[in-house]
Amino acid sequence: MLEWVPLVCNRLQSGLAENAYGFMEDIIVESVISQIEYFRSLGIKVVDQARRRVFDGEKVSNEEKVFSIFEPHTELLKRGKAGKPIEFGHMVSIQQVEGKFVTDYGVFRKRPVDYSLINPALKNHRRLFDRNPTEFSADKSFYESMSRIDELEEEIEVVSIAKKGRRTESETARETNPLFKLGQQFRAGIEGSISFLKRALGMGRCLNRGWNNYKATVGATVFTHNLLILAREYG
């Protein structure tokens, strides 16, 4: 199949050169040629990565792979979730304050290290509210080190990020503190918002093609979520 595509393109192009079509037909044919060439290049890449892996025994990095011909920007995600060890798409971060209002979000073409998002999140919060939050909660993947937790606690009253691995007596006491637990309860609330974004508002699956449209879809979904929250509170 990949062999005859260039011949088809050449014939179509030669027809264009001879003005065999009208103006609108030329535009349509040029669009078809562009799509054929686009999918042909992706098809060749998929065949190449399969050959390298299966026949050559080469370990091909995820950065070189195409996971979807129709959405080549798609990334393979390993989140360690039970029943879903591997997912495809892009990581989206959600920043939420009291009242379930989403104050910031991020769409990442390549998954970042989770704890690298803390400083941008705090910077955005200060930009909006002109101060640090009184409480900052996140899941365990945002844990970097206890020294980093100590730094955050110098600026924020309650830092509710659980430690990975074994805990000392003082670290256990920190995580059993009622304020820490309240922070984790607040964090659990954002899981409900994420579920609402994905299931009720359709963010679990993007039907708009292309990376820019993917980002725009996330933004539109978050905007809709906030409008519904405002309508509920003040409508």
C-alpha positions, 0 to 999 in steps of 0.5 A: 500500500505504501508503494503506490501512494506516491504514484497516485500523488504524481498522477494527481499533481500532473493533472493539476499541472495540466489544469485538468480541474477547475479552481475548487477541484484543484483545492480539493485535490491538493487537500487530498494529496496533502492528507495522503502524504501526511498519513503516508509519512506516519505509516512509514514511521509506524512500519519502521518502528515495528521493524526495528522492534520485532526484526532488529530487536531494538528498543525504540524509545517512546519519544520516537514512537507513533501511538496513533496515526490520527493523533500522532501527538498522543503520549503513552502514560504509565500512571500505575493505576489498577486495571489501567497500567497504560493509558494514552493521551496527555497529562492535565493538571488542575488547580482548585480552590475552596468552592471547587472553582478551578483557578488554573490548569495545564496541558502537557505535551510531555508529562512533567515531573509532578513536583516540578509543578508546585512552584508554578502553581504557587506563583499563579495563586499569588498572581491571582490572590496576592498571597500564598494559600493557607493550605496546599495539598497534593497527592503523593506524586508531588513529594520530592523530599522532606527538605522541600516540605520544610521549605514550603512549610516556612511559607504555607501554614499547612502543606498536605503532601504525604511522604513516599516510603518509610516515615520517622516518628515525627513524619508520622505525627505530621501526617496524622495531624488533623490539619494534614488530614483535612488537607487530604480530604480537600485534595480528595474533593478535586477527584470529584471535580476531575470525574465531573470534567471527564464524565459529565463534560466529556474531557475524558475523550477529546474528539477534536483533532490536533494538539492545539485543538486538544489544548483548546478542548481542555480549556473550554471544558474547564471554562464550562465547569467554572460557569456551572459552579458560578451558576450554582452559587449565584444563579 
